[in-house]
Amino acid sequence: MYLYLKALHIIFIVTWFAGLFYIVRLFIYNAEANEKSEPERSILKNQFSIMIKRLWLGITWPSAIVTLILGPLLIYINPAILDTWLWVKIGFVIGLYLYHYSLHILYKQQENDTFKYGSQQLRLWNEVATVFLISIVMLVVVRQSLSVVWSLLGLTLFIILIMSAIKIYKLVRIK
């Protein structure tokens, strides 16, 4: 039973992350559509609004909830997995849920036709999920041989690489 629940937990983590990655892309496209002239603006915004709502409420939120149910259930069934690495992972997962909530705020803003952030800012915010994904997966998979110092250094370098790539992409788009 434990392995079936663990498999379901992983499946819902994957669908949750898929939703987190794609929702911000839709927020970006919706923000860019807001800058278009009519009738293109209305057509695009209506379509993105439908896509955003279906993704957020139909896939991302349910996946986050099922993940939140299955994770503690796995610990309850097998308390032997409670180790230092798991507490660190839980810290990252709490951060991921805070990120999820920040996206819900963006969802509500765009639903009310409020655009506080431009596409460039949203592109940066889109990469936060990547940082969480890499941190959590590396922690779970290589926890026995994971060095805190090397992990933080690698994560910092990865973040710098992502930020540089976004800046380069912006320069290319401008040209």
Z-matrix of the N, CA and C atoms (Angstrom, degrees):
N
C 1 1.452
C 2 1.539 1 111.34
N 3 1.329 2 115.37 1 -40.82
C 4 1.461 3 120.34 2 -177.82
C 5 1.530 4 111.59 3 -58.14
N 6 1.325 5 117.02 4 -45.97
C 7 1.463 6 120.16 5 -177.33
C 8 1.534 7 112.14 6 -67.06
N 9 1.331 8 117.27 7 -33.13
C 10 1.466 9 120.28 8 176.28
C 11 1.529 10 110.47 9 -66.33
N 12 1.322 11 116.07 10 -42.52
C 13 1.471 12 119.84 11 177.58
C 14 1.532 13 111.07 12 -66.33
N 15 1.320 14 115.87 13 -37.77
C 16 1.469 15 119.99 14 177.81
C 17 1.532 16 110.21 15 -64.52
N 18 1.320 17 116.60 16 -41.87
C 19 1.471 18 120.78 17 177.74
C 20 1.529 19 110.01 18 -61.94
N 21 1.322 20 117.10 19 -44.99
C 22 1.475 21 120.37 20 177.55
C 23 1.524 22 111.16 21 -62.27
N 24 1.323 23 115.92 22 -39.50
C 25 1.472 24 120.44 23 177.75
C 26 1.536 25 110.08 24 -58.71
N 27 1.309 26 116.85 25 -46.86
C 28 1.472 27 121.45 26 179.75
C 29 1.526 28 110.41 27 -64.42
N 30 1.319 29 117.82 28 -41.87
C 31 1.469 30 121.40 29 179.32
C 32 1.525 31 110.60 30 -60.21
N 33 1.328 32 116.79 31 -45.38
C 34 1.461 33 119.22 32 -179.28
C 35 1.527 34 112.28 33 -72.29
N 36 1.321 35 117.52 34 -27.79
C 37 1.472 36 119.67 35 172.71
C 38 1.529 37 109.07 36 -63.83
N 39 1.328 38 116.35 37 -44.23
C 40 1.466 39 120.88 38 -179.80
C 41 1.529 40 110.64 39 -61.60
N 42 1.335 41 117.43 40 -46.27
C 43 1.469 42 119.06 41 -179.27
C 44 1.530 43 110.71 42 -68.38
N 45 1.328 44 117.29 43 -33.41
C 46 1.467 45 120.40 44 176.74
C 47 1.519 46 110.06 45 -63.47
N 48 1.327 47 116.88 46 -48.75
C 49 1.460 48 119.97 47 179.51
C 50 1.525 49 111.44 48 -63.61
N 51 1.322 50 117.38 49 -38.05
C 52 1.466 51 119.56 50 176.88
C 53 1.525 52 109.48 51 -57.77
N 54 1.329 53 116.14 52 -44.57
C 55 1.460 54 120.06 53 177.89
C 56 1.517 55 112.17 54 -63.87
N 57 1.336 56 117.16 55 -42.27
C 58 1.474 57 120.29 56 179.76
C 59 1.526 58 111.37 57 -63.13
N 60 1.320 59 116.60 58 -41.17
C 61 1.465 60 119.42 59 179.81
C 62 1.530 61 111.53 60 -67.62
N 63 1.319 62 116.40 61 -43.54
C 64 1.459 63 119.40 62 -173.82
C 65 1.521 64 113.07 63 -78.30
N 66 1.331 65 117.88 64 -32.25
C 67 1.459 66 119.15 65 -176.56
C 68 1.523 67 111.42 66 -62.30
N 69 1.319 68 116.84 67 -39.79
C 70 1.468 69 118.38 68 -179.38
C 71 1.526 70 110.45 69 -69.08
N 72 1.327 71 116.86 70 -34.98
C 73 1.473 72 119.20 71 174.61
C 74 1.526 73 109.62 72 -59.11
N 75 1.331 74 116.51 73 -43.44
C 76 1.466 75 119.70 74 178.29
C 77 1.528 76 111.28 75 -65.68
N 78 1.339 77 117.15 76 -36.98
C 79 1.466 78 119.58 77 175.59
C 80 1.533 79 110.18 78 -60.86
N 81 1.324 80 116.24 79 -40.47
C 82 1.471 81 121.24 80 179.32
C 83 1.525 82 109.91 81 -63.29
N 84 1.325 83 116.43 82 -49.06
C 85 1.468 84 120.04 83 -179.55
C 86 1.526 85 111.04 84 -62.70
N 87 1.324 86 117.03 85 -38.05
C 88 1.452 87 121.31 86 179.16
C 89 1.531 88 110.70 87 -66.68
N 90 1.328 89 116.63 88 -41.27
C 91 1.470 90 120.59 89 177.94
C 92 1.531 91 110.28 90 -64.34
N 93 1.319 92 116.49 91 -40.79
C 94 1.472 93 120.02 92 178.30
C 95 1.527 94 110.73 93 -68.62
N 96 1.326 95 117.57 94 -35.81
C 97 1.468 96 120.75 95 177.53
C 98 1.524 97 110.44 96 -65.01
N 99 1.317 98 116.52 97 -31.57
C 100 1.465 99 121.49 98 179.53
C 101 1.533 100 111.75 99 -63.24
N 102 1.313 101 116.44 100 -20.93
C 103 1.466 102 121.25 101 -179.29
C 104 1.529 103 112.70 102 -91.57
N 105 1.319 104 117.38 103 -5.29
C 106 1.470 105 121.73 104 -179.54
C 107 1.523 106 110.21 105 -78.76
N 108 1.315 107 115.42 106 165.83
C 109 1.468 108 120.06 107 176.03
C 110 1.532 109 109.11 108 -91.73
N 111 1.322 110 114.70 109 162.51
C 112 1.472 111 120.65 110 179.57
C 113 1.524 112 109.83 111 -72.40
N 114 1.280 113 121.52 112 150.13
C 115 1.460 114 129.54 113 1.54
C 116 1.527 115 113.03 114 -87.07
N 117 1.345 116 116.13 115 -5.73
C 118 1.466 117 120.41 116 -177.87
C 119 1.532 118 111.01 117 -56.60
N 120 1.315 119 116.41 118 -41.25
C 121 1.465 120 121.31 119 -179.04
C 122 1.525 121 111.45 120 -57.04
N 123 1.307 122 117.93 121 -52.39
C 124 1.468 123 121.83 122 -177.63
C 125 1.521 124 112.14 123 -64.06
N 126 1.313 125 116.11 124 -41.84
C 127 1.466 126 120.27 125 -179.34
C 128 1.528 127 110.35 126 -62.29
N 129 1.333 128 115.81 127 -49.50
C 130 1.468 129 119.68 128 -179.27
C 131 1.522 130 111.85 129 -64.86
N 132 1.319 131 116.92 130 -45.60
C 133 1.466 132 120.04 131 -178.02
C 134 1.523 133 111.74 132 -63.77
N 135 1.316 134 117.48 133 -38.06
C 136 1.465 135 119.76 134 176.87
C 137 1.523 136 111.16 135 -63.02
N 138 1.335 137 116.44 136 -44.65
C 139 1.459 138 120.13 137 -179.92
C 140 1.530 139 110.94 138 -66.24
N 141 1.331 140 117.55 139 -45.42
C 142 1.465 141 119.78 140 179.52
C 143 1.522 142 111.41 141 -63.95
N 144 1.316 143 116.87 142 -35.45
C 145 1.461 144 120.51 143 178.74
C 146 1.531 145 111.01 144 -61.07
N 147 1.308 146 116.78 145 -43.51
C 148 1.472 147 121.57 146 177.84
C 149 1.533 148 109.92 147 -63.56
N 150 1.328 149 116.39 148 -46.93
C 151 1.456 150 120.89 149 -177.86
C 152 1.529 151 111.09 150 -63.46
N 153 1.335 152 115.67 151 -43.62
C 154 1.465 153 120.61 152 -179.60
C 155 1.527 154 110.71 153 -61.96
N 156 1.315 155 116.39 154 -47.30
C 157 1.466 156 120.44 155 -178.23
C 158 1.524 157 111.55 156 -62.26
N 159 1.313 158 117.56 157 -45.44
C 160 1.465 159 121.18 158 -179.19
C 161 1.532 160 111.60 159 -64.74
N 162 1.323 161 116.31 160 -42.76
C 163 1.463 162 120.04 161 179.89
C 164 1.523 163 110.70 162 -66.44
N 165 1.330 164 116.53 163 -48.06
C 166 1.461 165 120.71 164 -173.87
C 167 1.523 166 112.07 165 -68.55
N 168 1.328 167 116.13 166 -48.36
C 169 1.462 168 119.64 167 -175.38
C 170 1.531 169 113.40 168 -87.54
N 171 1.323 170 117.07 169 -24.54
C 172 1.458 171 120.63 170 -176.46
C 173 1.516 172 115.03 171 -95.69
N 174 1.328 173 117.44 172 -23.26
C 175 1.464 174 120.15 173 -177.05
C 176 1.524 175 112.09 174 -125.27
N 177 1.331 176 116.48 175 -54.40
C 178 1.464 177 119.89 176 -170.20
C 179 1.525 178 112.51 177 -68.13
N 180 1.331 179 117.54 178 -52.35
C 181 1.469 180 119.58 179 179.15
C 182 1.525 181 111.96 180 -62.11
N 183 1.339 182 119.66 181 -49.28
C 184 1.468 183 117.96 182 179.05
C 185 1.539 184 112.90 183 -58.39
N 186 1.329 185 116.96 184 -38.76
C 187 1.467 186 120.05 185 179.02
C 188 1.521 187 111.27 186 -65.11
N 189 1.332 188 116.77 187 -40.29
C 190 1.463 189 120.72 188 178.29
C 191 1.527 190 111.02 189 -63.96
N 192 1.315 191 116.43 190 -39.34
C 193 1.470 192 120.80 191 -179.24
C 194 1.519 193 111.22 192 -68.95
N 195 1.334 194 116.86 193 -46.16
C 196 1.466 195 119.74 194 179.56
C 197 1.527 196 110.24 195 -64.04
N 198 1.328 197 117.41 196 -38.94
C 199 1.466 198 121.36 197 176.27
C 200 1.527 199 110.08 198 -60.01
N 201 1.313 200 116.13 199 -42.32
C 202 1.467 201 121.24 200 -179.26
C 203 1.534 202 111.73 201 -67.64
N 204 1.284 203 117.92 202 -29.50
C 205 1.467 204 121.35 203 177.10
C 206 1.534 205 110.60 204 -77.28
N 207 1.332 206 116.20 205 -45.76
C 208 1.462 207 120.30 206 -174.54
C 209 1.529 208 113.02 207 -70.65
N 210 1.327 209 118.04 208 -35.91
C 211 1.470 210 120.41 209 -178.82
C 212 1.522 211 112.33 210 -57.45
N 213 1.344 212 117.86 211 -58.68
C 214 1.470 213 118.84 212 177.97
C 215 1.541 214 112.97 213 -61.89
N 216 1.336 215 117.11 214 -32.52
C 217 1.461 216 120.07 215 177.94
C 218 1.529 217 110.71 216 -62.23
N 219 1.328 218 117.09 217 -39.21
C 220 1.467 219 120.72 218 177.51
C 221 1.525 220 110.81 219 -64.18
N 222 1.316 221 116.96 220 -38.72
C 223 1.468 222 120.32 221 178.07
C 224 1.530 223 110.03 222 -67.67
N 225 1.327 224 116.22 223 -40.20
C 226 1.472 225 120.62 224 179.14
C 227 1.530 226 110.95 225 -62.12
N 228 1.333 227 116.22 226 -43.12
C 229 1.470 228 120.37 227 -178.98
C 230 1.524 229 111.16 228 -70.61
N 231 1.322 230 117.05 229 -36.88
C 232 1.459 231 121.57 230 -177.07
C 233 1.528 232 110.10 231 -131.15
N 234 1.335 233 118.15 232 76.31
C 235 1.470 234 120.49 233 -177.90
C 236 1.532 235 113.44 234 -64.61
N 237 1.327 236 117.90 235 -11.93
C 238 1.466 237 120.90 236 178.76
C 239 1.524 238 111.97 237 -64.99
N 240 1.353 239 117.44 238 -18.72
C 241 1.463 240 119.15 239 -179.57
C 242 1.526 241 112.41 240 -77.37
N 243 1.334 242 116.65 241 -9.70
C 244 1.468 243 119.38 242 178.34
C 245 1.523 244 108.97 243 -68.11
N 246 1.296 245 114.73 244 106.90
C 247 1.462 246 122.32 245 -179.08
C 248 1.520 247 106.85 246 -142.15
N 249 1.307 248 117.56 247 172.90
C 250 1.470 249 121.65 248 -177.92
C 251 1.519 250 111.84 249 -55.50
N 252 1.339 251 116.74 250 -44.55
C 253 1.463 252 119.77 251 -178.33
C 254 1.519 253 111.44 252 -59.32
N 255 1.347 254 117.19 253 -35.90
C 256 1.457 255 120.33 254 -178.52
C 257 1.529 256 110.91 255 -68.91
N 258 1.326 257 116.49 256 -36.36
C 259 1.470 258 119.01 257 177.22
C 260 1.527 259 110.89 258 -65.80
N 261 1.325 260 116.83 259 -37.71
C 262 1.470 261 120.51 260 176.06
C 263 1.526 262 109.35 261 -65.18
N 264 1.336 263 116.14 262 -43.29
C 265 1.472 264 120.45 263 177.76
C 266 1.523 265 110.54 264 -60.22
N 267 1.317 266 117.11 265 -43.90
C 268 1.461 267 120.52 266 179.08
C 269 1.529 268 110.04 267 -60.10
N 270 1.331 269 117.20 268 -37.11
C 271 1.471 270 120.35 269 175.32
C 272 1.520 271 111.66 270 -60.12
N 273 1.333 272 116.53 271 -44.60
C 274 1.472 273 120.42 272 177.19
C 275 1.531 274 110.90 273 -64.70
N 276 1.333 275 116.39 274 -38.85
C 277 1.468 276 120.27 275 -180.00
C 278 1.529 277 110.54 276 -65.39
N 279 1.321 278 116.99 277 -38.80
C 280 1.473 279 119.73 278 175.48
C 281 1.530 280 109.45 279 -61.15
N 282 1.327 281 116.49 280 -42.88
C 283 1.471 282 120.32 281 175.59
C 284 1.518 283 111.65 282 -60.39
N 285 1.319 284 116.54 283 -38.79
C 286 1.462 285 120.93 284 179.02
C 287 1.524 286 111.10 285 -65.55
N 288 1.323 287 117.55 286 -40.06
C 289 1.465 288 119.76 287 176.69
C 290 1.534 289 111.42 288 -67.02
N 291 1.325 290 117.67 289 -33.95
C 292 1.473 291 120.30 290 174.83
C 293 1.531 292 109.85 291 -65.34
N 294 1.322 293 116.60 292 -40.62
C 295 1.463 294 121.13 293 175.26
C 296 1.534 295 109.97 294 -61.37
N 297 1.326 296 116.23 295 -44.73
C 298 1.465 297 121.65 296 177.75
C 299 1.527 298 109.70 297 -56.85
N 300 1.313 299 117.06 298 -44.88
C 301 1.468 300 120.65 299 179.85
C 302 1.531 301 110.76 300 -63.97
N 303 1.351 302 116.99 301 -37.54
C 304 1.470 303 119.15 302 177.49
C 305 1.531 304 110.46 303 -63.11
N 306 1.321 305 116.50 304 -34.81
C 307 1.460 306 119.96 305 176.77
C 308 1.525 307 110.76 306 -70.35
N 309 1.311 308 116.99 307 -31.14
C 310 1.461 309 119.57 308 176.45
C 311 1.534 310 109.90 309 -66.53
N 312 1.307 311 116.34 310 -37.07
C 313 1.475 312 119.86 311 175.44
C 314 1.527 313 109.99 312 -62.28
N 315 1.341 314 116.87 313 -44.37
C 316 1.468 315 120.54 314 176.40
C 317 1.524 316 110.88 315 -62.35
N 318 1.325 317 116.61 316 -39.71
C 319 1.464 318 121.29 317 177.32
C 320 1.524 319 110.36 318 -57.65
N 321 1.333 320 116.32 319 -48.59
C 322 1.465 321 120.64 320 -179.25
C 323 1.530 322 110.91 321 -64.25
N 324 1.328 323 117.43 322 -39.92
C 325 1.467 324 120.52 323 179.00
C 326 1.523 325 110.75 324 -62.12
N 327 1.324 326 116.48 325 -48.82
C 328 1.465 327 118.68 326 -178.62
C 329 1.525 328 110.90 327 -68.22
N 330 1.317 329 117.06 328 -31.66
C 331 1.453 330 120.18 329 176.15
C 332 1.539 331 110.40 330 -62.95
N 333 1.333 332 116.09 331 -32.55
C 334 1.468 333 121.49 332 178.15
C 335 1.527 334 112.40 333 -92.79
N 336 1.340 335 116.11 334 14.34
C 337 1.468 336 122.62 335 177.98
C 338 1.532 337 112.62 336 62.44
N 339 1.340 338 115.53 337 34.72
C 340 1.463 339 121.89 338 176.46
C 341 1.519 340 107.90 339 -109.90
N 342 1.313 341 115.59 340 123.76
C 343 1.465 342 120.58 341 -178.42
C 344 1.527 343 108.56 342 -121.38
N 345 1.337 344 115.89 343 93.44
C 346 1.470 345 121.60 344 -178.15
C 347 1.523 346 112.12 345 -85.51
N 348 1.326 347 116.14 346 -19.24
C 349 1.461 348 120.05 347 -175.01
C 350 1.517 349 110.37 348 -124.89
N 351 1.325 350 115.03 349 140.70
C 352 1.455 351 120.70 350 178.09
C 353 1.521 352 110.67 351 -83.24
N 354 1.316 353 115.24 352 173.99
C 355 1.462 354 119.68 353 -176.10
C 356 1.527 355 112.05 354 -63.42
N 357 1.327 356 118.23 355 -33.23
C 358 1.465 357 120.65 356 179.77
C 359 1.531 358 110.77 357 -66.97
N 360 1.320 359 117.51 358 -43.48
C 361 1.464 360 120.88 359 178.21
C 362 1.531 361 110.46 360 -64.19
N 363 1.311 362 116.37 361 -39.56
C 364 1.456 363 120.13 362 179.03
C 365 1.530 364 111.22 363 -67.65
N 366 1.314 365 117.14 364 -34.49
C 367 1.473 366 120.14 365 176.76
C 368 1.526 367 110.26 366 -61.79
N 369 1.317 368 116.16 367 -41.73
C 370 1.466 369 119.35 368 177.29
C 371 1.530 370 110.39 369 -64.15
N 372 1.323 371 116.91 370 -44.81
C 373 1.458 372 121.74 371 -178.81
C 374 1.527 373 110.77 372 -64.49
N 375 1.315 374 117.37 373 -28.61
C 376 1.461 375 121.95 374 179.10
C 377 1.531 376 111.21 375 -62.64
N 378 1.305 377 117.38 376 -29.27
C 379 1.468 378 120.53 377 -175.75
C 380 1.519 379 113.31 378 -80.44
N 381 1.318 380 117.73 379 -10.50
C 382 1.464 381 120.00 380 178.85
C 383 1.528 382 110.32 381 -60.97
N 384 1.323 383 117.10 382 -40.17
C 385 1.469 384 120.28 383 178.33
C 386 1.527 385 110.91 384 -61.41
N 387 1.327 386 116.99 385 -35.72
C 388 1.462 387 120.90 386 178.46
C 389 1.519 388 110.67 387 -62.67
N 390 1.321 389 115.87 388 -42.83
C 391 1.464 390 120.54 389 179.92
C 392 1.534 391 109.99 390 -63.48
N 393 1.325 392 116.93 391 -43.37
C 394 1.463 393 119.62 392 177.10
C 395 1.523 394 111.34 393 -63.52
N 396 1.318 395 117.00 394 -43.48
C 397 1.461 396 120.37 395 -179.15
C 398 1.527 397 111.16 396 -59.48
N 399 1.316 398 116.14 397 -49.50
C 400 1.469 399 119.90 398 -178.96
C 401 1.526 400 110.60 399 -63.26
N 402 1.312 401 117.11 400 -43.40
C 403 1.466 402 120.83 401 -179.22
C 404 1.524 403 111.43 402 -61.21
N 405 1.312 404 116.43 403 -47.54
C 406 1.462 405 120.60 404 -176.34
C 407 1.524 406 111.36 405 -69.18
N 408 1.325 407 117.35 406 -45.50
C 409 1.471 408 119.77 407 -178.83
C 410 1.524 409 110.77 408 -64.60
N 411 1.320 410 117.21 409 -44.84
C 412 1.467 411 119.43 410 179.07
C 413 1.523 412 110.82 411 -61.36
N 414 1.308 413 116.89 412 -40.83
C 415 1.458 414 121.09 413 179.46
C 416 1.534 415 111.00 414 -62.84
N 417 1.314 416 117.10 415 -43.86
C 418 1.463 417 120.71 416 -177.53
C 419 1.529 418 111.49 417 -71.15
N 420 1.328 419 116.86 418 -42.58
C 421 1.463 420 119.95 419 -172.48
C 422 1.525 421 112.73 420 -80.01
N 423 1.317 422 118.48 421 -43.17
C 424 1.474 423 120.55 422 -175.02
C 425 1.526 424 112.21 423 -114.13
N 426 1.299 425 116.98 424 31.62
C 427 1.467 426 122.39 425 -174.70
C 428 1.521 427 113.30 426 -57.75
N 429 1.328 428 118.59 427 -33.81
C 430 1.466 429 120.50 428 -176.69
C 431 1.528 430 112.53 429 -70.55
N 432 1.322 431 115.86 430 -33.96
C 433 1.461 432 118.73 431 -176.24
C 434 1.523 433 112.15 432 -109.74
N 435 1.315 434 116.44 433 16.35
C 436 1.462 435 121.03 434 -175.55
C 437 1.521 436 110.29 435 -83.36
N 438 1.314 437 116.01 436 124.20
C 439 1.452 438 121.95 437 174.93
C 440 1.525 439 108.35 438 -95.45
N 441 1.320 440 116.41 439 130.06
C 442 1.460 441 120.75 440 -178.80
C 443 1.521 442 110.63 441 -60.17
N 444 1.310 443 117.04 442 -45.44
C 445 1.469 444 121.17 443 -177.59
C 446 1.528 445 110.57 444 -62.99
N 447 1.341 446 117.17 445 -49.35
C 448 1.461 447 120.41 446 -178.84
C 449 1.524 448 111.15 447 -66.84
N 450 1.321 449 116.01 448 -34.72
C 451 1.465 450 119.65 449 178.08
C 452 1.520 451 111.48 450 -64.58
N 453 1.318 452 116.63 451 -46.45
C 454 1.466 453 120.36 452 178.70
C 455 1.523 454 111.19 453 -64.84
N 456 1.318 455 116.73 454 -39.84
C 457 1.468 456 120.46 455 177.51
C 458 1.525 457 110.39 456 -63.67
N 459 1.329 458 117.18 457 -46.38
C 460 1.463 459 121.05 458 178.96
C 461 1.518 460 112.08 459 -62.00
N 462 1.324 461 116.36 460 -42.39
C 463 1.463 462 120.91 461 179.22
C 464 1.520 463 110.97 462 -65.09
N 465 1.324 464 116.43 463 -41.63
C 466 1.471 465 120.77 464 177.95
C 467 1.524 466 110.78 465 -62.37
N 468 1.324 467 116.54 466 -45.33
C 469 1.470 468 120.05 467 178.43
C 470 1.526 469 111.07 468 -63.10
N 471 1.326 470 117.15 469 -38.85
C 472 1.463 471 120.98 470 178.21
C 473 1.525 472 110.47 471 -63.23
N 474 1.321 473 117.25 472 -43.58
C 475 1.466 474 121.35 473 178.66
C 476 1.525 475 110.46 474 -62.29
N 477 1.327 476 116.83 475 -42.55
C 478 1.470 477 120.86 476 177.38
C 479 1.526 478 110.07 477 -61.74
N 480 1.331 479 116.82 478 -41.66
C 481 1.463 480 121.54 479 178.49
C 482 1.524 481 111.18 480 -61.92
N 483 1.325 482 117.13 481 -45.09
C 484 1.468 483 120.91 482 178.75
C 485 1.525 484 110.74 483 -62.05
N 486 1.330 485 116.93 484 -46.44
C 487 1.469 486 120.87 485 -178.89
C 488 1.534 487 110.16 486 -61.44
N 489 1.324 488 116.40 487 -41.42
C 490 1.466 489 120.21 488 178.29
C 491 1.519 490 111.22 489 -64.16
N 492 1.320 491 116.60 490 -42.65
C 493 1.468 492 120.51 491 179.48
C 494 1.527 493 110.87 492 -62.04
N 495 1.320 494 117.25 493 -39.74
C 496 1.469 495 120.58 494 179.19
C 497 1.525 496 110.55 495 -66.30
N 498 1.332 497 117.02 496 -40.16
C 499 1.471 498 119.97 497 178.51
C 500 1.532 499 111.04 498 -66.36
N 501 1.320 500 116.66 499 -40.98
C 502 1.465 501 120.46 500 177.85
C 503 1.524 502 110.01 501 -64.13
N 504 1.327 503 116.71 502 -42.46
C 505 1.465 504 120.79 503 178.35
C 506 1.522 505 110.70 504 -60.50
N 507 1.306 506 116.84 505 -39.97
C 508 1.461 507 120.92 506 178.46
C 509 1.520 508 110.83 507 -62.79
N 510 1.337 509 116.84 508 -43.86
C 511 1.472 510 120.28 509 178.72
C 512 1.523 511 111.49 510 -63.19
N 513 1.331 512 116.28 511 -40.54
C 514 1.463 513 120.58 512 178.43
C 515 1.533 514 110.73 513 -65.14
N 516 1.328 515 116.56 514 -41.17
C 517 1.484 516 120.19 515 179.62
C 518 1.518 517 111.58 516 -64.89
N 519 1.323 518 116.86 517 -36.57
C 520 1.469 519 120.67 518 -178.89
C 521 1.523 520 109.96 519 -66.32
N 522 1.326 521 116.68 520 -39.03
C 523 1.467 522 121.06 521 -180.00
C 524 1.489 523 107.45 522 -74.18
